[in-house]
Amino acid sequence: FAALNKQSSDSSSVSTPSSKKGGLTKEAQESACLQLYHTAIRHQQDGQLEKARALYREVLESEVMDEAEESLSDGASVQSSTLLKLKFLIYKNLAGIAKER
């Protein structure tokens, strides 16, 4: 164990929030994806389908979504992954947008 405010001499062995993309933790990245998803839903409900589609794609292309798929290949449960559920819902909504065209 190490103190949170102590600098480690071997920084590669300790994962800190600042070592992640943009200084965000995985939880913060997940939260940002969920916020984008909810914004996309509002655009879709308002009939702004292209804006919604672009936001859905942005979430799908995020680094944290790639990591969710990798965790599944490592034996994680689909039921326990919020991001995999989110991915399913995004594809379902994109299909709905494609159907409306």
C-alpha positions in Angstrom: 0.0 0.0 0.0 1.1 3.6 -0.6 -0.1 6.9 0.5 -2.3 8.7 -2.1 -0.2 11.9 -2.1 3.2 10.1 -2.1 5.0 10.1 -5.4 6.0 6.6 -6.4 9.5 5.9 -7.8 8.0 3.4 -10.2 5.1 5.3 -11.8 4.4 2.6 -14.3 3.1 0.2 -11.6 0.5 2.7 -10.2 -2.4 3.8 -12.3 -3.4 7.3 -11.4 -6.3 9.3 -12.9 -3.8 11.7 -14.5 -2.2 8.8 -16.4 -5.6 8.1 -18.2 -6.9 9.8 -21.3 -7.3 13.5 -20.5 -6.8 13.0 -16.8 -10.2 11.3 -16.4 -10.8 8.2 -14.5 -12.7 5.3 -16.1 -15.8 6.3 -14.1 -15.6 9.8 -15.3 -15.3 8.6 -18.9 -18.3 6.4 -18.4 -20.2 9.3 -17.0 -19.3 11.5 -20.0 -20.5 8.7 -22.3 -23.8 8.5 -20.4 -24.3 12.2 -20.6 -23.7 12.2 -24.4 -26.1 9.3 -24.7 -28.8 11.2 -22.9 -28.2 14.3 -25.0 -28.5 12.1 -28.2 -31.8 10.7 -26.9 -33.2 14.3 -26.5 -32.1 15.2 -30.0 -33.7 12.0 -31.4 -36.9 12.8 -29.5 -36.9 16.3 -30.9 -36.5 15.0 -34.5 -32.9 16.2 -34.8 -31.8 12.8 -36.1 -28.4 13.8 -37.6 -27.3 15.4 -34.3 -28.4 12.3 -32.4 -26.7 10.0 -34.8 -23.4 11.9 -34.5 -23.5 11.8 -30.7 -24.3 8.1 -30.7 -21.3 7.5 -33.0 -19.1 9.7 -30.7 -20.0 7.5 -27.7 -19.4 4.3 -29.7 -15.9 5.5 -30.8 -14.8 6.4 -27.3 -11.8 4.7 -25.7 -13.8 3.5 -22.7 -16.3 1.6 -25.0 -13.4 -0.2 -26.5 -12.2 -1.2 -23.1 -15.6 -2.5 -22.2 -15.4 -5.0 -25.1 -11.9 -6.0 -24.1 -13.2 -6.8 -20.6 -15.8 -9.0 -22.0 -13.2 -11.0 -23.9 -11.4 -11.4 -20.6 -14.3 -13.2 -19.1 -16.4 -10.4 -17.6 -20.2 -10.8 -17.4 -22.3 -9.0 -20.0 -25.0 -8.4 -17.4 -22.5 -6.5 -15.2 -21.3 -4.1 -17.8 -23.2 -0.8 -18.0 -21.2 0.2 -21.1 -22.1 -3.0 -23.0 -25.7 -2.4 -22.2 -25.3 1.2 -23.4 -23.7 0.0 -26.6 -26.7 -2.3 -27.3 -29.1 0.6 -26.7 -27.1 2.9 -29.0 -27.2 0.4 -31.8 -31.0 -0.1 -31.2 -31.5 3.7 -31.4 -29.3 4.0 -34.5 -31.5 1.3 -36.1 -34.6 3.3 -35.2 -33.0 6.4 -36.9 -32.2 4.3 -40.0 -35.8 3.0 -40.1 -37.2 6.6 -40.0 -35.2 7.6 -43.1 
